Amino acid sequence: MTTQFVSAAELMSRVLGMPDYPFVVIDHPVSSASDAQLEKMAHVTMRQGLELLVYG
């Protein structure tokens, strides 16, 4: 999820009955990011995802 769409994702999770559903967030936009920026975003996302999976 990019920062631009967090509020929409939070709304959908509430509508679907899972108001505390966790998800990872990276900076927006992705489409204009350089390869180096995308690599950094990927590392941030992996750390956040691992945190969710391990510590939930």
KOLTOR-676804 format. One record per residue: z, x, y of N, C-alpha, C, CB in turn; residue number from 1. Coordinates in Angstrom, 1 decimal. Glycine has a CB too. Layout:
residues N
{r {Z, X, Y}, {Z, X, Y}, {Z, X, Y}, {Z, X, Y}, NUM},
...
end
This chain:
residues 56
{r {0.0, 0.9, -1.2}, {0.0, 0.0, 0.0}, {0.0, 0.9, 1.2}, {1.2, -1.0, 0.0}, 1},
{r {-0.8, 0.6, 2.2}, {-0.8, 1.3, 3.5}, {0.1, 0.6, 4.4}, {-2.2, 1.5, 4.1}, 2},
{r {0.6, 1.4, 5.4}, {1.6, 0.9, 6.4}, {1.0, -0.4, 7.1}, {1.9, 1.9, 7.4}, 3},
{r {-0.3, -0.5, 7.2}, {-0.9, -1.7, 7.9}, {-0.6, -3.0, 7.2}, {-2.4, -1.4, 8.1}, 4},
{r {-0.5, -2.9, 5.8}, {-0.4, -4.1, 5.0}, {1.0, -4.4, 4.4}, {-1.4, -4.0, 3.9}, 5},
{r {2.0, -3.7, 4.8}, {3.3, -3.9, 4.3}, {3.8, -5.3, 4.5}, {4.3, -2.9, 4.9}, 6},
{r {3.7, -5.8, 5.7}, {4.2, -7.2, 5.9}, {3.5, -8.2, 5.0}, {4.0, -7.5, 7.4}, 7},
{r {2.2, -8.0, 4.8}, {1.4, -8.9, 3.9}, {1.9, -8.8, 2.5}, {-0.1, -8.7, 4.0}, 8},
{r {2.2, -7.6, 2.0}, {2.7, -7.4, 0.7}, {4.1, -8.0, 0.5}, {2.7, -5.9, 0.3}, 9},
{r {4.9, -7.8, 1.5}, {6.3, -8.4, 1.5}, {6.2, -9.9, 1.4}, {7.1, -8.0, 2.7}, 10},
{r {5.3, -10.5, 2.2}, {5.1, -12.0, 2.2}, {4.7, -12.4, 0.8}, {4.1, -12.4, 3.3}, 11},
{r {3.7, -11.8, 0.3}, {3.2, -12.2, -1.0}, {4.3, -12.1, -2.1}, {2.0, -11.3, -1.4}, 12},
{r {5.1, -11.0, -2.0}, {6.1, -10.9, -3.0}, {7.1, -12.0, -2.9}, {6.8, -9.5, -2.9}, 13},
{r {7.4, -12.4, -1.7}, {8.4, -13.6, -1.5}, {7.7, -14.9, -2.0}, {8.7, -13.7, 0.0}, 14},
{r {6.4, -15.1, -1.7}, {5.7, -16.3, -2.1}, {5.7, -16.4, -3.7}, {4.3, -16.3, -1.6}, 15},
{r {5.6, -15.2, -4.3}, {5.5, -15.2, -5.8}, {6.8, -15.1, -6.4}, {4.6, -14.0, -6.2}, 16},
{r {7.9, -15.3, -5.6}, {9.2, -15.4, -6.2}, {9.9, -14.0, -6.5}, {9.2, -16.2, -7.4}, 17},
{r {9.3, -13.0, -6.0}, {9.9, -11.6, -6.2}, {10.1, -10.9, -4.9}, {9.0, -10.8, -7.1}, 18},
{r {11.1, -11.4, -4.1}, {11.2, -11.0, -2.7}, {11.6, -9.5, -2.6}, {12.3, -11.8, -2.0}, 19},
{r {12.2, -8.9, -3.6}, {12.6, -7.5, -3.5}, {11.7, -6.6, -4.3}, {14.0, -7.3, -4.0}, 20},
{r {10.5, -7.1, -4.6}, {9.5, -6.3, -5.4}, {9.2, -4.9, -4.7}, {8.2, -7.0, -5.6}, 21},
{r {9.5, -3.8, -5.3}, {9.3, -2.5, -4.7}, {7.8, -2.1, -4.8}, {10.2, -1.5, -5.3}, 22},
{r {7.3, -1.4, -3.8}, {6.0, -0.8, -3.8}, {6.0, 0.5, -3.0}, {4.9, -1.7, -3.4}, 23},
{r {5.1, 1.4, -3.2}, {5.0, 2.6, -2.4}, {4.1, 2.4, -1.2}, {4.5, 3.8, -3.3}, 24},
{r {4.4, 3.1, -0.2}, {3.7, 3.0, 1.1}, {3.2, 4.3, 1.6}, {4.6, 2.3, 2.2}, 25},
{r {1.9, 4.3, 2.0}, {1.4, 5.5, 2.6}, {0.8, 5.2, 4.0}, {0.2, 6.2, 1.7}, 26},
{r {0.5, 6.2, 4.8}, {0.0, 6.0, 6.1}, {-1.4, 5.3, 6.1}, {-0.1, 7.3, 6.9}, 27},
{r {-1.7, 4.6, 7.2}, {-2.9, 3.9, 7.4}, {-3.6, 4.6, 8.5}, {-2.7, 2.4, 7.6}, 28},
{r {-4.9, 4.7, 8.5}, {-5.9, 4.3, 7.5}, {-6.1, 5.4, 6.5}, {-7.2, 3.9, 8.1}, 29},
{r {-6.7, 5.0, 5.4}, {-7.0, 6.0, 4.3}, {-8.5, 6.4, 4.4}, {-6.8, 5.3, 2.9}, 30},
{r {-9.3, 5.4, 4.8}, {-10.8, 5.7, 4.8}, {-11.2, 6.8, 5.7}, {-11.5, 4.4, 5.2}, 31},
{r {-10.5, 7.1, 6.8}, {-10.9, 8.2, 7.7}, {-10.1, 9.4, 7.5}, {-10.8, 7.7, 9.1}, 32},
{r {-9.2, 9.5, 6.5}, {-8.4, 10.6, 6.2}, {-9.2, 11.8, 5.6}, {-7.2, 10.3, 5.3}, 33},
{r {-8.8, 13.0, 6.0}, {-9.5, 14.2, 5.4}, {-9.0, 14.4, 4.0}, {-9.2, 15.4, 6.3}, 34},
{r {-9.7, 15.3, 3.3}, {-9.3, 15.6, 1.9}, {-7.8, 16.1, 1.9}, {-10.2, 16.6, 1.3}, 35},
{r {-7.5, 16.9, 2.8}, {-6.1, 17.5, 2.9}, {-5.1, 16.3, 3.2}, {-6.0, 18.5, 4.0}, 36},
{r {-5.4, 15.4, 4.0}, {-4.5, 14.3, 4.3}, {-4.4, 13.4, 3.1}, {-5.1, 13.5, 5.5}, 37},
{r {-5.5, 13.1, 2.4}, {-5.4, 12.3, 1.2}, {-4.6, 13.0, 0.1}, {-6.9, 12.1, 0.7}, 38},
{r {-4.7, 14.3, 0.0}, {-3.9, 15.0, -1.0}, {-2.4, 14.9, -0.6}, {-4.3, 16.5, -1.0}, 39},
{r {-2.1, 15.0, 0.6}, {-0.7, 14.8, 1.1}, {-0.2, 13.4, 0.8}, {-0.5, 15.2, 2.6}, 40},
{r {-1.0, 12.4, 1.1}, {-0.7, 11.0, 0.8}, {-0.5, 10.8, -0.7}, {-1.8, 10.1, 1.3}, 41},
{r {-1.3, 11.4, -1.5}, {-1.2, 11.3, -3.0}, {0.2, 11.8, -3.4}, {-2.3, 12.0, -3.7}, 42},
{r {0.6, 13.0, -2.9}, {1.9, 13.6, -3.3}, {3.0, 12.7, -2.8}, {2.0, 15.0, -2.7}, 43},
{r {2.9, 12.1, -1.6}, {4.0, 11.2, -1.1}, {4.1, 10.0, -2.1}, {3.7, 10.8, 0.3}, 44},
{r {2.9, 9.4, -2.4}, {2.9, 8.3, -3.3}, {3.4, 8.6, -4.6}, {1.4, 7.8, -3.4}, 45},
{r {3.1, 9.7, -5.2}, {3.6, 10.1, -6.5}, {5.2, 10.2, -6.5}, {3.0, 11.4, -7.0}, 46},
{r {5.7, 10.8, -5.4}, {7.2, 11.0, -5.3}, {7.8, 9.6, -5.2}, {7.5, 11.8, -4.1}, 47},
{r {7.2, 8.7, -4.3}, {7.8, 7.4, -4.2}, {7.7, 6.6, -5.5}, {7.0, 6.6, -3.1}, 48},
{r {6.6, 6.7, -6.2}, {6.4, 6.0, -7.4}, {7.4, 6.5, -8.5}, {5.0, 6.1, -7.9}, 49},
{r {7.6, 7.8, -8.6}, {8.5, 8.3, -9.5}, {9.9, 7.8, -9.2}, {8.5, 9.9, -9.5}, 50},
{r {10.3, 7.8, -8.0}, {11.6, 7.3, -7.5}, {11.8, 5.8, -8.0}, {11.8, 7.4, -6.0}, 51},
{r {10.8, 5.0, -7.8}, {10.9, 3.6, -8.3}, {11.0, 3.5, -9.8}, {9.6, 2.9, -7.8}, 52},
{r {10.2, 4.3, -10.5}, {10.3, 4.2, -12.0}, {11.6, 4.8, -12.5}, {9.1, 5.0, -12.5}, 53},
{r {12.1, 5.8, -12.0}, {13.3, 6.4, -12.5}, {14.6, 5.7, -12.0}, {13.4, 7.9, -12.1}, 54},
{r {14.6, 5.4, -10.7}, {15.9, 4.9, -10.2}, {15.8, 3.4, -9.8}, {16.2, 5.7, -9.0}, 55},
{r {14.5, 2.9, -9.8}, {14.2, 1.5, -9.6}, {15.0, 0.8, -8.5}, {14.5, 0.7, -10.8}, 56},
end
